[in-house]
Amino acid sequence: MTRILYYIILVPLSYLPFWFLYRVSSFFCIILYHIIGYRKKVVLTNIQNSFPEKTDKEHKAIMDAFYKHFCDIFIETLKAFSLTKKQAAIRFTVANNEVLERLYANKKHVVLVLGHYNNWEWLALCGQIGTPHKSIGFYTPLKDKFFNEKLRQSRERFGMTTVPTSDPKMMFEEMQERPSMMYFGSDQSPRKSQKCYWTMFLNQETGVQFGAEKIASKVDAAVVFGKISKVKRGHYHLEYKLLCENPKEVVTGTITKLHVQALEEIIKENPQYWLWSHRRWKHKRPESEPLN
């Protein structure tokens, strides 16, 4: 069934022009938001708790804009199956590759932290273009092996290497080839059993995974934040911000605090572009854990 869906529907749709696909997105938004009400309560609650100073009207405006953008992301992810490198270079530009070039010249690995903000899928696809480092992205394998493989192939078309989160050994093997840049989603909710860093994020006590900081310290990789801005529909701009060049010289928690603050800053600028449908605050801080 998945093979039929992929070859008969998804791939042919991905070859349609952007102007048509965005009309599909607008129609899909009406169905998903106004008729089905997909995770509407979760989205509104997350926005209200994050911005208590805003009015109900402002909360509703953020939610309206979020669903429009969310449907665009779905369509753009579909388009990624057939996006050419020439199209990618036009639609996903980078501001300051010199940040990475200097680190590469110094044979420095990089941990790139980002959030589910704007089009993170296109970053996975286009991030290798013009980047001197070997790009390594982590993913959680899907249960459907066929679609998991097709999605992995799509993300690797322009040079990225993807590694399952369950196989960190594979990541270290890939890093032997040349200085590498590893991609980390800094807004993933940690599992209940995980030791995490508790801090204030968007007005709420939030547990943050230590993964990016641990890997950076282990391999002495510079930590860089990836800020993705939406220029207009279907066009994004990436800017690199160096957070910490020598992670072994700072105290535990410093790097995590820095990338959480960087993400919070861009969300506050344009909140509609974050993934509000994610149940980010499903865990509460244990009394035994300090709030940093």
C-alpha positions as semicolon CSV with decimal commas, in nm:
position;residue;x (nm);y (nm);z (nm)
1;M;0,000;0,000;0,000
2;T;0,282;0,240;0,088
3;R;0,456;0,169;-0,243
4;I;0,138;0,255;-0,432
5;L;0,096;0,577;-0,232
6;Y;0,457;0,674;-0,300
7;Y;0,478;0,599;-0,672
8;I;0,121;0,684;-0,779
9;I;0,051;0,987;-0,557
10;L;0,345;1,139;-0,368
11;V;0,614;1,139;-0,639
12;P;0,386;1,265;-0,921
13;L;0,252;1,537;-0,691
14;S;0,605;1,650;-0,604
15;Y;0,671;1,734;-0,970
16;L;0,381;1,978;-0,987
17;P;0,473;2,350;-0,988
18;F;0,491;2,542;-0,662
19;W;0,200;2,772;-0,751
20;F;-0,032;2,471;-0,782
21;L;0,100;2,297;-0,470
22;Y;0,044;2,610;-0,260
23;R;-0,318;2,614;-0,372
24;V;-0,338;2,255;-0,250
25;S;-0,181;2,373;0,078
26;S;-0,442;2,647;0,123
27;F;-0,725;2,398;0,061
28;F;-0,564;2,144;0,293
29;C;-0,543;2,411;0,563
30;I;-0,921;2,461;0,551
31;I;-0,973;2,086;0,598
32;L;-0,707;2,035;0,866
33;Y;-0,771;2,349;1,071
34;H;-1,128;2,458;1,023
35;I;-1,301;2,122;0,967
36;I;-1,094;1,851;1,139
37;G;-0,937;2,083;1,397
38;Y;-0,611;1,886;1,409
39;R;-0,454;1,929;1,755
40;K;-0,626;2,264;1,783
41;K;-0,650;2,246;2,162
42;V;-0,281;2,155;2,195
43;V;-0,176;2,441;1,966
44;L;-0,388;2,704;2,139
45;T;-0,285;2,591;2,490
46;N;0,084;2,600;2,396
47;I;0,051;2,950;2,251
48;Q;-0,149;3,082;2,548
49;N;0,099;2,943;2,801
50;S;0,397;3,076;2,605
51;F;0,256;3,427;2,563
52;P;0,032;3,504;2,863
53;E;0,082;3,875;2,804
54;K;-0,095;3,858;2,466
55;T;-0,469;3,892;2,413
56;D;-0,704;3,616;2,297
57;K;-0,719;3,788;1,960
58;E;-0,338;3,779;1,930
59;H;-0,330;3,412;2,032
60;K;-0,587;3,336;1,762
61;A;-0,386;3,529;1,501
62;I;-0,071;3,327;1,580
63;M;-0,270;3,003;1,557
64;D;-0,426;3,101;1,221
65;A;-0,083;3,185;1,076
66;F;0,069;2,868;1,221
67;Y;-0,175;2,635;1,044
68;K;-0,117;2,808;0,710
69;H;0,258;2,770;0,753
70;F;0,224;2,413;0,883
71;C;0,039;2,307;0,568
72;D;0,303;2,479;0,355
73;I;0,573;2,276;0,533
74;F;0,385;1,956;0,450
75;I;0,370;2,054;0,081
76;E;0,734;2,166;0,076
77;T;0,842;1,835;0,233
78;L;0,654;1,659;-0,045
79;K;0,824;1,881;-0,303
80;A;1,164;1,781;-0,161
81;F;1,132;1,442;-0,335
82;S;1,191;1,615;-0,671
83;L;1,352;1,950;-0,579
84;T;1,661;2,010;-0,792
85;K;1,988;2,144;-0,657
86;K;1,941;2,458;-0,868
87;Q;1,596;2,518;-0,716
88;A;1,732;2,448;-0,368
89;A;2,011;2,705;-0,407
90;I;1,752;2,970;-0,498
91;R;1,490;2,882;-0,238
92;F;1,720;2,805;0,057
93;T;2,003;3,058;0,082
94;V;2,280;3,087;0,341
95;A;2,407;3,415;0,485
96;N;2,748;3,345;0,634
97;N;2,921;3,022;0,537
98;E;3,248;3,186;0,643
99;V;3,162;3,086;1,003
100;L;3,186;2,720;0,903
101;E;3,478;2,773;0,664
102;R;3,696;2,911;0,945
103;L;3,608;2,620;1,173
104;Y;3,674;2,372;0,893
105;A;4,014;2,529;0,825
106;N;4,093;2,468;1,193
107;K;3,981;2,103;1,152
108;K;3,695;2,162;1,394
109;H;3,382;1,948;1,404
110;V;3,052;2,137;1,441
111;V;2,733;2,061;1,631
112;L;2,453;2,252;1,460
113;V;2,154;2,310;1,687
114;L;1,817;2,423;1,558
115;G;1,449;2,380;1,630
116;H;1,136;2,275;1,442
117;Y;1,115;2,629;1,314
118;N;1,042;2,734;0,956
119;N;1,147;2,461;0,711
120;W;1,379;2,229;0,900
121;E;1,324;1,956;0,638
122;W;1,474;2,172;0,364
123;L;1,769;2,241;0,592
124;A;1,825;1,866;0,612
125;L;1,810;1,846;0,233
126;C;1,998;2,166;0,140
127;G;2,233;2,206;0,437
128;Q;2,520;2,031;0,261
129;I;2,517;2,272;-0,035
130;G;2,811;2,510;0,003
131;T;2,908;2,364;0,341
132;P;3,270;2,243;0,375
133;H;3,190;1,998;0,655
134;K;3,052;1,650;0,606
135;S;2,687;1,686;0,711
136;I;2,543;1,421;0,942
137;G;2,176;1,422;1,035
138;F;2,004;1,204;1,294
139;Y;1,666;1,047;1,241
140;T;1,427;0,815;1,422
141;P;1,346;0,529;1,182
142;L;0,982;0,497;1,076
143;K;0,800;0,167;1,129
144;D;0,727;0,147;0,757
145;K;1,064;0,032;0,618
146;F;0,985;0,123;0,256
147;F;0,884;0,483;0,328
148;N;1,164;0,520;0,581
149;E;1,416;0,429;0,310
150;K;1,261;0,667;0,055
151;L;1,264;0,954;0,304
152;R;1,626;0,878;0,393
153;Q;1,725;0,876;0,025
154;S;1,548;1,208;-0,030
155;R;1,735;1,374;0,257
156;E;2,069;1,242;0,133
157;R;2,031;1,352;-0,232
158;F;2,257;1,657;-0,198
159;G;2,528;1,503;0,017
160;M;2,402;1,466;0,374
161;T;2,460;1,139;0,558
162;T;2,175;1,029;0,783
163;V;2,232;0,819;1,093
164;P;1,965;0,647;1,304
165;T;1,952;0,779;1,662
166;S;1,988;0,421;1,785
167;D;2,336;0,385;1,628
168;P;2,574;0,656;1,763
169;K;2,871;0,436;1,672
170;M;2,787;0,493;1,306
171;M;2,809;0,868;1,359
172;F;3,162;0,847;1,501
173;E;3,266;0,627;1,207
174;E;3,134;0,885;0,960
175;M;3,326;1,161;1,139
176;Q;3,660;0,998;1,063
177;E;3,647;1,103;0,697
178;R;3,676;1,480;0,750
179;P;3,553;1,752;0,991
180;S;3,179;1,698;1,023
181;M;2,869;1,896;1,112
182;M;2,607;1,711;1,316
183;Y;2,247;1,835;1,320
184;F;2,052;1,838;1,649
185;G;1,690;1,938;1,709
186;S;1,710;2,135;2,034
187;D;1,335;2,139;2,099
188;Q;1,264;1,767;2,114
189;S;1,088;1,668;2,432
190;P;1,309;1,428;2,633
191;R;1,183;1,087;2,733
192;K;1,058;1,064;3,089
193;S;1,350;0,840;3,184
194;Q;1,614;1,075;3,042
195;K;1,837;1,294;3,253
196;C;1,775;1,642;3,118
197;Y;1,842;2,009;3,179
198;W;1,550;2,202;3,328
199;T;1,519;2,569;3,242
200;M;1,260;2,835;3,158
201;F;1,164;2,832;2,792
202;L;0,870;3,031;2,655
203;N;0,745;3,112;3,005
204;Q;0,736;2,746;3,110
205;E;0,956;2,501;3,298
206;T;1,104;2,289;3,021
207;G;1,320;1,980;3,012
208;V;1,589;1,991;2,743
209;Q;1,792;1,701;2,610
210;F;2,166;1,708;2,680
211;G;2,250;1,534;2,349
212;A;2,398;1,830;2,162
213;E;2,609;1,940;2,458
214;K;2,732;1,587;2,533
215;I;2,844;1,521;2,177
216;A;3,006;1,865;2,147
217;S;3,205;1,808;2,466
218;K;3,299;1,452;2,371
219;V;3,449;1,543;2,032
220;D;3,537;1,906;2,117
221;A;3,306;2,037;1,844
222;A;3,211;2,402;1,807
223;V;2,841;2,465;1,872
224;V;2,659;2,671;1,610
225;F;2,293;2,776;1,605
226;G;2,106;2,766;1,275
227;K;1,854;3,049;1,239
228;I;1,611;2,988;0,953
229;S;1,410;3,291;0,841
230;K;1,115;3,283;0,605
231;V;1,172;3,538;0,328
232;K;0,841;3,465;0,157
233;R;0,631;3,162;0,073
234;G;0,868;2,886;-0,040
235;H;1,185;3,088;0,023
236;Y;1,407;3,057;0,333
237;H;1,733;3,205;0,455
238;L;1,979;3,039;0,693
239;E;2,216;3,228;0,920
240;Y;2,482;3,064;1,136
241;K;2,551;3,195;1,487
242;L;2,854;3,064;1,677
243;L;2,752;2,984;2,035
244;C;3,061;2,813;2,173
245;E;3,388;2,727;2,002
246;N;3,552;2,532;2,285
247;P;3,287;2,333;2,476
248;K;3,538;2,163;2,706
249;E;3,620;2,501;2,859
250;V;3,266;2,582;2,983
251;V;3,067;2,439;3,274
252;T;2,797;2,178;3,219
253;G;2,469;2,331;3,110
254;T;2,617;2,642;2,950
255;I;2,579;2,519;2,591
256;T;2,226;2,389;2,648
257;K;2,123;2,721;2,802
258;L;2,271;2,911;2,506
259;H;2,092;2,717;2,234
260;V;1,761;2,723;2,421
261;Q;1,786;3,103;2,450
262;A;1,875;3,135;2,080
263;L;1,570;2,932;1,980
264;E;1,340;3,121;2,216
265;E;1,457;3,450;2,068
266;I;1,359;3,364;1,710
267;I;1,028;3,210;1,819
268;K;0,934;3,533;1,995
269;E;1,020;3,728;1,678
270;N;0,785;3,522;1,458
271;P;0,595;3,269;1,668
272;Q;0,380;3,137;1,383
273;Y;0,676;2,950;1,234
274;W;0,737;2,712;1,527
275;L;0,582;2,366;1,554
276;W;0,309;2,444;1,808
277;S;0,130;2,114;1,747
278;H;0,414;1,930;1,923
279;R;0,332;1,824;2,283
280;R;0,649;1,989;2,408
281;W;0,551;2,021;2,775
282;K;0,408;1,677;2,847
283;H;0,656;1,615;3,131
284;K;0,678;1,807;3,459
285;R;0,999;1,884;3,642
286;P;1,067;1,641;3,930
287;E;1,115;1,815;4,263
288;S;1,462;1,664;4,286
289;E;1,574;1,843;3,968
290;P;1,696;2,205;3,989
291;L;1,559;2,478;3,761
292;N;1,853;2,646;3,585
